[in-house]
Every structure is written in C-alpha cells, then in structure tokens.
Amino acid sequence: MENTHSFENASEKLGSFIREKAHSYSKMRNYDFGALKDNFVSGLSPAITRRILTEGYVVNKVLEFFPFYAVEKFIQEICWRTYWKGFLEHRPKIWQNYLQDLNSLESQKEDQNYIKALSGCTGIDCFDSWSKELRHNNYLHNHTRMWFASIWIHTLNLPWQLGAELFMENLYDADPASNTLSWRWVAGIHTQNKYYIASAENIKKFTGGAFYPKKQLNKNPKTFTWENFEPENFNFQDYQKPKNVNCILIHENNLSLQDIPNFKYMFIQQKSLQSISRSKKVCRYIDKALKDLKKRIEVKFSGKVIPFNFENFHPIQNFLYKNKIGEVYSPYPSIGFLKNKLADIENKRNINFKYFYNSWDILFWPHAKKGFFKLKKQIKPIIRDLDQIKLNRSKF
C-alpha cells in the first residue's frame, strides 16, 4: 500500500486488482483475513484519497474490463468517500465542532482506558491486534474500522472524537470528511437513531474465525445527544473551469494532473503539512507522492515550478508581491486541516486563493445533502455522462 505514492505504481496496483480480485469484490469485500494481499479489496484508498488516481480514472479502468452491474458495488464504495466529502461541504459546522471537541478532550488522554486502547492492552484480543496493526501498517480493512470504532465507543466507552483523531494520525488514506463522519455514524449521531454495534458472531464470520470476542462486547449502544445540522448552500452554478492562469498552488490534497490549467508560475508543496499530527510513515508517503507529481508536472507543462513548504510561506508572499500577482489558483482542498491552513494564509498574508474543482465533485456533491441512498441513485447516470470517462455504452 505504501508504494501507491506514484501514479505509475498506483496504476499497476489497479491493474492487478482488476485482473485478480475485482470479479470477487462484491462477494468477498467484507472479509478481513489479515494481510492485505489475502483480502479482496483494492488497497488503492491512499492513492484515491489524494487523487494520485482520480475516482473517474479508476472507474474508467474498471469499466474497460467489466460491465457496470458486475462492479457496481466497487464503484459504490468509491462513491461513499465522495458522499462523505459532499455531505461535510454542506455542513462545515460539523468539522468546526469536531476540532473544538478535540481541544476540550485533551485531558482525557490521561485516562487508563485510552492508554490501554492505544497500546493494544485492553484484553479484547481482536481490538488489541487491530490497534497494533493500525500503528504498524497504517491501514485497517474498512469492515475492521467499523468494528474497531464500535468497540472504542460502545464497549470501552471512549470519546469518538479521540478515536477519529487516532485514525487521522495513522491511516495512509485518512480523510477529514470520511473519517469524521464515519465515526459519527458508528456513534449514532450522523443519522438519528442509527448506530453501529459490532457483534462477536459477525467478527468471527468475517475474520474467518481468527477472532471471536464472545461475551466481551457491549451489545447496548452508548447514547449521544443528536444534533441536526441543516445543509448550507454550496453549489457550482456559476463555476467555470480556468484554462490559462498566471499563478497556481498545488497541495497534498489533490495530486492529479487532470484539472491543472496552463500556468506561468506554479508553487508546489514539497513536504507534508507539519501542523497536522501524523505518523512518520504517512508523512513520508505524502512527501514521495508530492515528489512524483512534481516530476510529472515538469514533463507536461512548460511553466516555472517553484517548490515550497507551508511552514515557510514568506518567500511565496514576497514573490507574489514582486511580480504583482494578486490571485493564486489552487485545486479545492475540501473541508479539513488544509483548507483551514489556506484560509489562515488568506487572512494573515492578504493572498486571494481562487479554487478550481474536479468534475466528479461538481456532479456528485449536489446529491450529498442527505443520506447516501439519494446519491447512490445518481451514480449510474452521472458516470454514463461524465466526459472524463470514455466508455463503451454497452457496458451499462
């Protein structure tokens, strides 16, 4: 999974998944047999999260080999991340509240249950194994993440926010939207009266009998006060994709060449954002991915490419002032730590960022205001019409 930092490697991994596992994904995707090589998932989530491979590219490649109905479940799983992002864009207050909660919960990190959970010493064998796997491999199977979160919240009685923080710090594919909202869903505060309780029998079945935490898990959910967040206005009604720009800034949240317009100057992030607490291996993954993107940009574009780090933004400010550049274009980072960082730069350094968007988001996010089912109904017609996906229509 760590080697998906480059477009070439990630594309090769996608090809292997298509040839060897895609045909069994729908039936076998929920099984976690331990090592990634033994499971039937793609292992591409880190590359898709940072758009080393875009969602449209992955779907296009899969549909070159399979009809839509045969890989519909795989495509739906890709769209779950799209849904979470769109949902949070309509409800930014959820992210703001989460960050505030983390500050207020700092003292709870001294709690012995929290310390035992982090070190894998709770006495619940499956949970302890997953806790160590998370820190060692920086990855957990999606089904295992649900079990882990459920035990964390409903059995160990730990704050969901601290569990979400643990995932954000350690997962290669950590994304503010899908991570925060998935933990809220398990806790029962994403959708009113709907929560997720891990069962020993389910764990036994889908780990192939490797774990069976009989009589160790709480079957009764921890109750939370549910707060309704009404969707705010967020649309692309007047958006037009830029074709030629003077200056552009590329960051770790979007490492795709697809939407980059022609430019005169480009600032490209060189090192992962240091203001976020993350595993060293996750930081190295991002650093390698940024380096690979820089190479590909220099091959494709003729504009001047200037590396930078967010921790030392002053040289960029001087460059913009010297060259009388008032606007800096950038791929939209989505709600999360990086968007907060860019907003802080705008406010403190008087720089105006103008964001451009991926066509996938433009078409899907308007359907992410409520539950996933509403977006799910739009998947097939949207994919059929996406100009970035050139398909044999008979595949549908």
TIRO-11042 format. One record per atom (N, C-alpha, C): x, y, z. Coordinates in steps of 0.05 Angstrom, whole numbers, padded with zeros to 5 digits, always signed. Last residue first. Layout:
TIRO-11042
XYZ ...
This chain:
TIRO-11042
-00463-00013-00398 -00484-00007-00379 -00509-00024-00384 -00431-00026-00439 -00423-00036-00413 -00445-00031-00392 -00448+00000-00483 -00460-00026-00479 -00452-00038-00451 -00417+00045-00486 -00443+00048-00473 -00456+00020-00468 -00352+00047-00470 -00370+00033-00488 -00397+00032-00475 -00330+00111-00447 -00338+00083-00443 -00353+00073-00467 -00292+00155-00417 -00299+00148-00444 -00304+00118-00445 -00298+00202-00371 -00299+00173-00372 -00309+00165-00400 -00302+00255-00372 -00276+00245-00366 -00275+00215-00368 -00355+00267-00379 -00338+00270-00403 -00310+00259-00398 -00406+00229-00353 -00381+00243-00347 -00363+00244-00371 -00451+00198-00362 -00449+00224-00376 -00423+00239-00371 -00446+00153-00332 -00451+00150-00361 -00446+00176-00376 -00441+00174-00281 -00418+00161-00294 -00422+00158-00324 -00495+00191-00275 -00473+00210-00274 -00448+00199-00288 -00526+00143-00277 -00529+00164-00297 -00506+00185-00298 -00501+00115-00231 -00500+00104-00258 -00505+00126-00279 -00510+00150-00186 -00484+00140-00194 -00483+00132-00223 -00559+00164-00165 -00548+00181-00187 -00522+00170-00198 -00570+00132-00123 -00588+00130-00147 -00577+00146-00171 -00533+00150-00086 -00530+00124-00098 -00547+00121-00124 -00554+00197-00066 -00531+00198-00084 -00528+00172-00100 -00595+00175-00036 -00602+00194-00057 -00579+00197-00076 -00567+00142+00000 -00585+00130-00020 -00592+00149-00042 -00540+00173+00038 -00525+00162+00015 -00544+00152-00007 -00581+00230+00057 -00570+00204+00060 -00556+00194+00035 -00566+00296+00037 -00580+00279+00057 -00566+00252+00058 -00532+00320+00001 -00543+00337+00022 -00556+00320+00044 -00508+00301-00044 -00498+00291-00019 -00509+00308+00005 -00516+00320-00094 -00533+00298-00086 -00525+00287-00058 -00476+00357-00104 -00503+00367-00101 -00523+00345-00091 -00430+00322-00113 -00435+00335-00087 -00463+00346-00084 -00428+00302-00167 -00437+00286-00145 -00445+00301-00120 -00409+00342-00203 -00433+00326-00209 -00444+00311-00186 -00364+00363-00177 -00385+00381-00187 -00411+00366-00192 -00332+00318-00169 -00345+00331-00147 -00368+00349-00155 -00317+00308-00223 -00330+00287-00207 -00345+00299-00184 -00290+00353-00239 -00316+00349-00250 -00332+00327-00235 -00258+00391-00188 -00258+00367-00204 -00287+00362-00214 -00246+00462-00189 -00259+00438-00178 -00257+00415-00199 -00206+00516-00163 -00219+00502-00185 -00226+00474-00176 -00206+00577-00124 -00205+00548-00126 -00218+00538-00152 -00163+00627-00110 -00186+00621-00127 -00185+00591-00133 -00139+00665-00056 -00140+00639-00069 -00166+00637-00085 -00104+00721-00043 -00131+00713-00052 -00129+00687-00068 -00071+00742+00015 -00069+00728-00011 -00097+00718-00018 -00058+00766+00065 -00072+00781+00044 -00068+00769+00016 -00039+00738+00107 -00019+00747+00087 -00032+00761+00063 -00081+00724+00140 -00058+00736+00152 -00039+00749+00132 -00122+00703+00106 -00128+00724+00126 -00103+00739+00135 -00095+00665+00075 -00110+00686+00062 -00114+00710+00082 -00076+00631+00116 -00057+00645+00099 -00071+00669+00085 -00125+00610+00134 -00108+00625+00152 -00087+00642+00137 -00141+00582+00089 -00158+00605+00098 -00141+00623+00117 -00102+00543+00088 -00103+00562+00066 -00120+00587+00074 -00116+00516+00136 -00089+00528+00133 -00089+00549+00111 -00167+00497+00124 -00163+00515+00147 -00137+00530+00144 -00153+00462+00084 -00169+00485+00077 -00167+00506+00100 -00124+00425+00115 -00110+00440+00094 -00127+00465+00086 -00163+00402+00150 -00139+00416+00160 -00127+00435+00139 -00227+00412+00117 -00207+00397+00133 -00184+00415+00141 -00263+00410+00057 -00262+00418+00085 -00243+00400+00101 -00222+00416-00003 -00244+00404+00013 -00241+00412+00042 -00187+00444-00036 -00176+00424-00017 -00197+00408-00002 -00189+00457-00105 -00204+00459-00080 -00195+00437-00060 -00127+00477-00133 -00148+00457-00132 -00162+00459-00104 -00117+00547-00143 -00110+00523-00129 -00133+00503-00131 -00089+00611-00161 -00108+00589-00166 -00098+00563-00152 -00082+00673-00134 -00068+00647-00136 -00089+00625-00139 -00078+00742-00151 -00094+00717-00147 -00077+00692-00151 -00039+00781-00157 -00060+00785-00137 -00076+00760-00131 +00026+00795-00169 +00006+00774-00173 -00014+00776-00150 +00074+00825-00176 +00048+00838-00177 +00025+00818-00183 +00123+00805-00165 +00112+00800-00192 +00084+00811-00196 +00129+00818-00111 +00149+00827-00131 +00138+00826-00159 +00086+00791-00088 +00087+00820-00086 +00106+00831-00108 +00100+00738-00098 +00075+00748-00108 +00075+00778-00109 +00149+00735-00070 +00148+00730-00098 +00123+00742-00111 +00132+00743-00017 +00150+00763-00029 +00149+00760-00060 +00101+00697-00010 +00088+00723-00007 +00105+00745-00021 +00141+00659-00015 +00119+00660-00035 +00106+00687-00034 +00172+00669+00031 +00183+00673+00005 +00162+00674-00018 +00134+00656+00074 +00142+00683+00069 +00155+00687+00041 +00122+00605+00088 +00107+00616+00066 +00116+00644+00058 +00140+00554+00116 +00156+00578+00109 +00144+00591+00084 +00104+00515+00122 +00116+00525+00147 +00134+00550+00141 +00091+00498+00072 +00072+00515+00086 +00084+00528+00110 +00143+00502+00024 +00132+00489+00047 +00113+00508+00061 +00154+00494-00048 +00151+00510-00023 +00141+00492-00001 +00182+00498-00114 +00175+00483-00090 +00172+00501-00066 +00159+00521-00174 +00174+00530-00151 +00165+00514-00126 +00163+00519-00243 +00154+00505-00220 +00172+00511-00196 +00141+00555-00299 +00162+00553-00278 +00150+00540-00253 +00111+00518-00354 +00112+00539-00335 +00134+00534-00314 +00103+00474-00386 +00127+00490-00391 +00130+00513-00371 +00082+00407-00369 +00078+00436-00370 +00105+00450-00374 +00099+00352-00367 +00075+00360-00382 +00073+00390-00387 +00145+00349-00336 +00145+00336-00363 +00122+00348-00380 +00131+00374-00290 +00153+00386-00305 +00155+00373-00333 +00092+00339-00271 +00084+00366-00279 +00106+00378-00297 +00122+00294-00258 +00102+00292-00279 +00093+00319-00289 +00153+00315-00215 +00165+00304-00239 +00146+00303-00262 +00112+00328-00179 +00129+00349-00189 +00143+00340-00215 +00092+00277-00166 +00075+00296-00181 +00092+00317-00193 +00135+00256-00136 +00127+00243-00161 +00110+00262-00178 +00134+00290-00092 +00158+00289-00109 +00151+00277-00136 +00084+00277-00070 +00089+00305-00080 +00113+00305-00099 +00095+00224-00055 +00074+00230-00075 +00077+00258-00087 +00134+00231-00016 +00140+00217-00041 +00120+00223-00063 +00103+00259+00023 +00127+00271+00011 +00135+00258-00015 +00065+00220+00035 +00057+00245+00023 +00080+00259+00009 +00098+00181+00059 +00082+00174+00036 +00074+00200+00021 +00119+00209+00102 +00137+00201+00081 +00121+00194+00055 +00072+00215+00133 +00085+00239+00123 +00104+00231+00100 +00063+00161+00145 +00043+00176+00130 +00055+00201+00117 +00108+00151+00176 +00105+00137+00151 +00084+00150+00133 +00099+00184+00220 +00122+00190+00203 +00119+00176+00176 +00031+00203+00232 +00052+00183+00233 +00074+00191+00213 +00014+00271+00250 +00012+00247+00234 +00035+00228+00237 -00015+00330+00265 -00002+00308+00278 -00007+00282+00262 -00004+00385+00224 -00021+00363+00230 -00005+00341+00243 +00036+00420+00211 +00019+00428+00233 -00002+00407+00240 +00062+00402+00166 +00073+00395+00192 +00056+00402+00215 +00043+00374+00107 +00036+00395+00125 +00044+00387+00154 +00099+00346+00071 +00072+00344+00082 +00068+00366+00103 +00136+00386+00024 +00135+00368+00047 +00106+00368+00058 +00124+00417-00021 +00147+00399-00022 +00146+00378+00000 +00075+00444-00064 +00082+00436-00037 +00104+00414-00038 +00090+00488-00115 +00082+00460-00109 +00093+00453-00081 +00070+00542-00153 +00082+00534-00127 +00072+00506-00121 +00081+00561-00219 +00068+00542-00201 +00084+00539-00176 +00069+00609-00270 +00084+00601-00246 +00067+00581-00230 +00037+00603-00315 +00062+00616-00317 +00081+00608-00294 -00004+00547-00338 +00004+00567-00318 +00031+00579-00326 -00062+00510-00356 -00036+00521-00363 -00029+00544-00344 -00095+00476-00300 -00095+00492-00324 -00066+00500-00332 -00108+00412-00276 -00088+00434-00275 -00089+00450-00301 -00139+00368-00273 -00153+00394-00273 -00134+00417-00274 -00103+00323-00277 -00127+00325-00294 -00138+00354-00296 -00062+00310-00245 -00056+00328-00267 -00081+00337-00282 -00071+00306-00174 -00078+00298-00202 -00070+00319-00222 -00069+00311-00120 -00044+00306-00135 -00049+00296-00163 -00094+00344-00070 -00102+00338-00097 -00077+00335-00114 -00071+00352-00020 -00098+00341-00021 -00108+00334-00049 -00021+00377-00023 -00022+00348-00019 -00050+00336-00021 -00024+00428-00075 -00021+00418-00048 -00026+00388-00046 -00004+00482-00117 -00012+00453-00115 -00005+00443-00087 -00023+00543-00142 -00011+00529-00119 -00022+00501-00117 -00008+00587-00197 -00024+00565-00186 -00008+00552-00162 -00015+00643-00239 -00002+00630-00217 -00020+00609-00204 -00042+00655-00287 -00016+00666-00283 -00001+00649-00262 -00077+00607-00329 -00074+00624-00305 -00046+00633-00302 -00124+00581-00372 -00098+00592-00370 -00096+00611-00346 -00174+00559-00357 -00157+00546-00378 -00128+00555-00377 -00219+00544-00303 -00199+00561-00316 -00182+00546-00336 -00287+00527-00307 -00260+00517-00304 -00240+00535-00317 -00336+00563-00274 -00324+00557-00300 -00295+00550-00295 -00396+00564-00235 -00368+00557-00238 -00359+00552-00266 -00446+00577-00220 -00433+00596-00237 -00403+00589-00242 -00461+00530-00190 -00479+00541-00211 -00463+00559-00230 -00445+00495-00152 -00426+00502-00172 -00440+00517-00196 -00459+00506-00081 -00465+00496-00108 -00444+00507-00128 -00485+00506-00020 -00459+00501-00033 -00465+00490-00061 -00518+00527+00037 -00516+00530+00008 -00488+00525-00002 -00521+00476+00088 -00517+00504+00079 -00514+00504+00048 -00566+00431+00119 -00546+00437+00098 -00545+00466+00091 -00571+00429+00190 -00584+00435+00165 -00563+00441+00143 -00558+00382+00235 -00544+00403+00220 -00557+00407+00193 -00584+00362+00296 -00589+00364+00267 -00574+00388+00255 -00555+00321+00343 -00559+00349+00334 -00563+00349+00304 -00567+00276+00396 -00566+00280+00367 -00572+00309+00360 -00529+00256+00449 -00549+00276+00441 -00546+00281+00411 -00519+00185+00453 -00509+00213+00449 -00533+00231+00443 -00508+00124+00486 -00527+00143+00475 -00514+00171+00475 -00479+00063+00467 -00476+00087+00483 -00493+00109+00470 -00519+00005+00456 -00504+00028+00446 -00501+00050+00468 -00506-00060+00478 -00523-00037+00481 -00507-00012+00473 -00469-00100+00479 -00490-00101+00458 -00508-00077+00458 -00400-00099+00488 -00426-00088+00497 -00446-00089+00474 -00362-00159+00485 -00371-00134+00472 -00398-00125+00484 -00350-00207+00505 -00331-00185+00511 -00342-00158+00502 -00377-00253+00490 -00383-00242+00516 -00364-00219+00524 -00327-00269+00443 -00352-00277+00455 -00354-00266+00484 -00293-00251+00397 -00295-00238+00424 -00321-00244+00438 -00258-00283+00358 -00285-00289+00367 -00288-00277+00395 -00216-00286+00300 -00224-00273+00326 -00253-00280+00332 -00212-00321+00258 -00187-00312+00271 -00193-00299+00298 -00256-00335+00228 -00251-00348+00254 -00226-00340+00268 -00256-00300+00186 -00250-00328+00181 -00244-00344+00206 -00274-00252+00197 -00245-00255+00201 -00237-00284+00196 -00329-00257+00191 -00314-00242+00171 -00284-00240+00176 -00345-00290+00235 -00351-00297+00208 -00331-00283+00188 -00327-00261+00281 -00318-00288+00276 -00322-00296+00247 -00357-00214+00274 -00328-00213+00274 -00316-00241+00268 -00408-00234+00281 -00401-00221+00256 -00371-00220+00253 -00406-00252+00334 -00411-00271+00312 -00403-00260+00285 -00398-00205+00363 -00377-00226+00363 -00381-00245+00340 -00414-00143+00331 -00422-00167+00344 -00400-00188+00342 -00416-00072+00338 -00401-00096+00329 -00411-00120+00345 -00465-00028+00321 -00456-00045+00343 -00442-00069+00332 -00478+00036+00299 -00467+00010+00292 -00456-00004+00316 -00541+00072+00292 -00514+00068+00303 -00504+00041+00294 -00593+00116+00288 -00578+00095+00273 -00549+00095+00283 -00619+00159+00310 -00628+00132+00319 -00614+00110+00302 -00601+00202+00257 -00615+00199+00283 -00625+00170+00287 -00537+00197+00231 -00566+00194+00225 -00580+00188+00251 -00494+00211+00264 -00495+00220+00236 -00524+00220+00227 -00494+00189+00314 -00501+00218+00312 -00499+00229+00284 -00476+00139+00325 -00505+00143+00323 -00513+00172+00322 -00424+00121+00322 -00433+00131+00348 -00463+00135+00348 -00420+00111+00267 -00418+00088+00286 -00429+00097+00314 -00424+00164+00249 -00444+00145+00242 -00444+00121+00261 -00377+00187+00269 -00403+00197+00279 -00425+00177+00272 -00340+00159+00239 -00341+00155+00268 -00367+00165+00280 -00355+00180+00189 -00357+00151+00194 -00358+00145+00224 -00341+00234+00194 -00369+00226+00191 -00374+00197+00196 -00284+00232+00199 -00301+00244+00219 -00330+00234+00218 -00270+00204+00150 -00262+00195+00177 -00281+00205+00199 -00291+00233+00108 -00299+00205+00111 -00292+00194+00139 -00266+00285+00120 -00294+00280+00117 -00302+00252+00122 -00209+00278+00125 -00225+00291+00146 -00255+00285+00144 -00179+00216+00114 -00192+00239+00101 -00210+00252+00121 -00126+00170+00109 -00143+00187+00126 -00153+00212+00112 -00096+00131+00085 -00118+00142+00070 -00136+00161+00086 -00059+00116+00124 -00049+00127+00099 -00071+00142+00084 -00074+00131+00192 -00082+00118+00167 -00069+00132+00142 -00058+00162+00236 -00043+00138+00230 -00051+00125+00203 -00087+00207+00249 -00059+00209+00252 -00044+00185+00240 -00140+00192+00240 -00129+00213+00224 -00098+00214+00226 -00145+00153+00281 -00146+00145+00253 -00133+00166+00235 -00144+00188+00326 -00125+00166+00323 -00123+00156+00294 -00189+00219+00316 -00162+00232+00316 -00141+00210+00312 -00229+00182+00325 -00226+00194+00298 -00198+00207+00295 -00221+00174+00380 -00217+00152+00361 -00213+00162+00333 -00235+00223+00398 -00207+00215+00402 -00201+00190+00385 -00289+00224+00385 -00271+00244+00373 -00242+00236+00376 -00313+00186+00417 -00310+00180+00388 -00290+00199+00375 -00287+00171+00480 -00298+00191+00462 -00293+00185+00433 -00301+00103+00504 -00282+00125+00498 -00294+00145+00479 -00322+00054+00520 -00334+00079+00530 -00315+00103+00527 -00312+00004+00504 -00291+00017+00520 -00300+00044+00531 -00362-00004+00476 -00352-00023+00496 -00332-00010+00515 -00373+00040+00443 -00395+00027+00457 -00386+00007+00478 -00323+00060+00422 -00344+00077+00432 -00362+00063+00451 -00289+00016+00410 -00278+00040+00422 -00300+00056+00436 -00325-00017+00382 -00314-00026+00408 -00303-00002+00424 -00334+00015+00337 -00356+00007+00354 -00346-00001+00382 -00283+00020+00315 -00296+00044+00324 -00319+00037+00343 -00273-00035+00301 -00255-00020+00319 -00270+00004+00332 -00314-00045+00264 -00313-00060+00289 -00296-00045+00310 -00298-00007+00224 -00325-00005+00237 -00325-00020+00263 -00248-00026+00211 -00250+00001+00222 -00277+00004+00236 -00262-00075+00188 -00248-00075+00214 -00249-00047+00227 -00282-00058+00140 -00300-00071+00159 -00288-00071+00187 -00234-00037+00117 -00257-00020+00123 -00276-00032+00143 -00171-00054+00147 -00193-00061+00129 -00218-00044+00137 -00124-00005+00162 -00142-00025+00172 -00163-00029+00150 -00057+00022+00166 -00080+00014+00150 -00097-00006+00166 -00006+00025+00186 -00020+00050+00178 -00044+00044+00160 +00021-00017+00208 +00016-00018+00179 +00003+00008+00168 +00026-00002+00262 +00048-00015+00248 +00045-00013+00218 -00022+00020+00279 +00003+00035+00283 +00026+00024+00267 -00058-00020+00264 -00062+00007+00255 -00036+00023+00257 -00039-00064+00292 -00038-00065+00263 -00041-00036+00252 -00052-00050+00344 -00024-00052+00337 -00021-00052+00306 -00108-00050+00339 -00095-00026+00349 -00065-00026+00341 -00118-00103+00325 -00123-00082+00306 -00109-00056+00313 -00104-00129+00373 -00090-00136+00348 -00093-00113+00328 -00143-00107+00407 -00114-00103+00413 -00097-00108+00388 -00190-00127+00384 -00185-00098+00385 -00155-00093+00389 -00183-00183+00392 -00186-00172+00365 -00179-00142+00364 -00178-00187+00449 -00156-00196+00430 -00159-00183+00403 -00184-00147+00499 -00201-00156+00477 -00183-00162+00454 -00147-00125+00532 -00156-00152+00538 -00175-00163+00518 -00123-00077+00520 -00150-00077+00532 -00159-00104+00542 -00075-00061+00495 -00074-00076+00521 -00101-00076+00535 -00058-00026+00454 -00068-00053+00448 -00067-00071+00473 -00046+00026+00463 -00023+00007+00464 -00032-00021+00458 -00096+00051+00460 -00074+00058+00441 -00052+00038+00440 -00122+00026+00503 -00132+00023+00476 -00111+00030+00455 -00092+00044+00547 -00093+00015+00540 -00103+00011+00512 -00105+00099+00545 -00077+00090+00542 -00076+00060+00534 -00160+00097+00554 -00150+00108+00529 -00121+00099+00524 -00161+00075+00605 -00174+00061+00584 -00165+00071+00556 -00135+00116+00635 -00122+00090+00631 -00135+00073+00609 -00130+00183+00613 -00147+00161+00623 -00134+00134+00616 -00104+00223+00589 -00091+00211+00612 -00106+00188+00624 -00137+00242+00551 -00116+00224+00541 -00099+00213+00564 -00170+00278+00573 -00179+00250+00575 -00158+00231+00563 -00150+00328+00561 -00144+00317+00588 -00152+00287+00590 -00172+00339+00511 -00144+00334+00514 -00137+00320+00540 -00223+00354+00499 -00219+00326+00508 -00190+00319+00513 -00224+00405+00479 -00235+00401+00505 -00231+00373+00516 -00201+00395+00428 -00187+00413+00448 -00197+00408+00476 -00240+00364+00405 -00214+00353+00409 -00199+00369+00430 -00283+00400+00400 -00285+00378+00418 -00258+00366+00425 -00263+00433+00359 -00268+00444+00386 -00269+00422+00407 -00264+00397+00317 -00239+00408+00325 -00241+00420+00353 -00320+00387+00314 -00302+00365+00319 -00275+00376+00330 -00340+00437+00299 -00347+00426+00326 -00328+00404+00334 -00320+00441+00247 -00312+00461+00267 -00317+00450+00295 -00347+00398+00223 -00318+00398+00225 -00308+00417+00246 -00399+00416+00227 -00392+00391+00239 -00362+00389+00243 -00401+00462+00197 -00401+00465+00226 -00393+00439+00240 -00407+00449+00143 -00380+00454+00153 -00378+00456+00184 -00445+00418+00108 -00447+00422+00137 -00420+00427+00149 -00432+00412+00055 -00458+00424+00061 -00462+00430+00091 -00384+00386+00061 -00384+00412+00048 -00410+00427+00054 -00402+00337+00082 -00388+00356+00100 -00386+00384+00088 -00424+00315+00036 -00441+00319+00060 -00428+00340+00078 -00379+00310+00003 -00401+00328-00004 -00419+00334+00019 -00350+00271+00032 -00339+00298+00026 -00361+00318+00020 -00386+00228+00032 -00377+00240+00057 -00366+00268+00053 -00390+00218-00024 -00413+00226-00008 -00405+00240+00017 -00338+00201-00036 -00349+00225-00049 -00372+00236-00033 -00337+00154-00007 -00318+00176+00001 -00328+00203-00012 -00376+00127-00036 -00381+00133-00008 -00362+00155+00001 -00355+00117-00086 -00374+00140-00083 -00381+00146-00054 -00327+00071-00078 -00313+00095-00085 -00330+00120-00080 -00371+00038-00069 -00353+00043-00047 -00335+00068-00052 -00394+00037-00120 -00409+00049-00097 -00390+00056-00074 -00356+00008-00147 -00360+00036-00154 -00375+00051-00132 -00364-00042-00122 -00338-00029-00120 -00341+00001-00126 -00417-00052-00139 -00411-00049-00110 -00384-00035-00106 -00411-00057-00195 -00427-00035-00183 -00420-00031-00154 -00388-00093-00227 -00370-00078-00209 -00385-00055-00195 -00430-00115-00256 -00410-00133-00244 -00392-00119-00224 -00458-00072-00278 -00471-00088-00257 -00451-00106-00243 -00422-00053-00319 -00428-00037-00295 -00439-00055-00272 -00375-00102-00343 -00400-00087-00345 -00406-00074-00318 -00303-00095-00343 -00327-00107-00332 -00352-00090-00339 -00261-00068-00368 -00260-00097-00366 -00286-00111-00357 -00271-00015-00366 -00259-00025-00391 -00259-00056-00392 -00286-00005-00315 -00308-00010-00335 -00297-00017-00362 -00237+00004-00292 -00252-00019-00284 -00273-00026-00304 -00222+00053-00316 -00206+00029-00320 -00221+00004-00313 -00263+00087-00297 -00259+00083-00325 -00244+00057-00331 -00254+00087-00242 -00279+00076-00252 -00276+00070-00282 -00204+00112-00241 -00207+00085-00231 -00232+00072-00242 -00216+00163-00263 -00196+00146-00275 -00199+00117-00267 -00253+00183-00225 -00261+00178-00253 -00242+00160-00268 -00221+00188-00180 -00243+00170-00180 -00252+00163-00208 -00150+00192-00196 -00177+00203-00192 -00198+00182-00192 -00093+00176-00163 -00112+00166-00183 -00138+00179-00177 -00080+00216-00129 -00059+00206-00146 -00072+00191-00169 -00119+00235-00095 -00123+00237-00124 -00098+00233-00139 -00117+00221-00043 -00101+00245-00051 -00102+00249-00081 -00152+00177-00044 -00157+00199-00025 -00142+00224-00034 -00128+00143-00081 -00153+00156-00088 -00158+00180-00070 -00083+00126-00052 -00079+00140-00077 -00104+00155-00086 -00107+00101-00007 -00089+00124-00003 -00085+00140-00029 -00140+00060-00033 -00152+00083-00019 -00133+00106-00014 -00124+00014-00056 -00118+00039-00071 -00128+00064-00056 -00136-00037-00042 -00112-00025-00030 -00105+00002-00042 -00181-00067-00059 -00161-00057-00079 -00135-00047-00066 -00198-00129-00026 -00201-00100-00031 -00178-00091-00049 -00195-00181-00009 -00204-00176-00036 -00211-00147-00041 -00135-00206+00024 -00162-00195+00023 -00169-00187-00005 -00082-00220+00024 -00102-00242+00026 -00131-00232+00025 -00054-00173+00023 -00052-00190-00001 -00073-00213+00000 -00062-00152+00074 -00076-00140+00052 -00076-00158+00027 -00071-00201+00127 -00054-00186+00108 -00069-00176+00084 -00132-00214+00148 -00107-00205+00159 -00091-00189+00139 -00180-00223+00125 -00164-00247+00131 -00136-00239+00141 -00239-00197+00126 -00212-00188+00133 -00196-00212+00142 -00293-00189+00082 -00276-00207+00097 -00248-00195+00101 -00322-00156+00049 -00325-00152+00078 -00307-00170+00095 -00313-00173-00004 -00301-00148+00005 -00302-00144+00035 -00334-00216-00031 -00313-00221-00011 -00303-00196+00003 -00373-00201-00068 -00378-00224-00050 -00359-00225-00027 -00350-00158-00096 -00376-00156-00084 -00381-00177-00063 -00299-00180-00114 -00301-00158-00095 -00328-00157-00080 -00288-00215-00154 -00297-00226-00128 -00303-00205-00107 -00269-00185-00195 -00292-00203-00201 -00304-00214-00175 -00223-00160-00174 -00248-00145-00179 -00272-00162-00183 -00177-00192-00171 -00195-00191-00148 -00222-00177-00154 -00143-00194-00217 -00143-00215-00197 -00165-00215-00176 -00149-00150-00252 -00144-00178-00262 -00149-00199-00242 -00157-00107-00218 -00177-00113-00239 -00174-00142-00248 -00110-00109-00187 -00136-00113-00174 -00157-00121-00195 -00072-00097-00226 -00072-00123-00212 -00098-00129-00199 -00088-00044-00239 -00089-00066-00259 -00089-00093-00247 -00076-00019-00191 -00104-00020-00201 -00107-00042-00221 -00021-00025-00191 -00037-00038-00170 -00066-00040-00178 -00009+00008-00234 -00002-00020-00235 -00018-00036-00214 -00025+00057-00212 -00038+00047-00236 -00033+00017-00240 +00012+00063-00171 -00017+00060-00164 -00032+00049-00188 +00059+00068-00200 +00055+00045-00182 +00026+00041-00176 +00048+00116-00229 +00055+00091-00243 +00050+00067-00225 +00039+00154-00189 +00018+00148-00208 +00023+00121-00222 +00063+00136-00124 +00067+00146-00151 +00044+00138-00169 +00046+00113-00077 +00051+00142-00076 +00055+00153-00104 +00039+00060-00067 +00019+00073-00085 +00024+00103-00086 +00071+00036-00030 +00083+00042-00056 +00063+00053-00076 +00040+00024+00014 +00057+00047+00016 +00069+00055-00011 +00016-00024+00000 +00000+00000+00000 +00017+00025+00000 
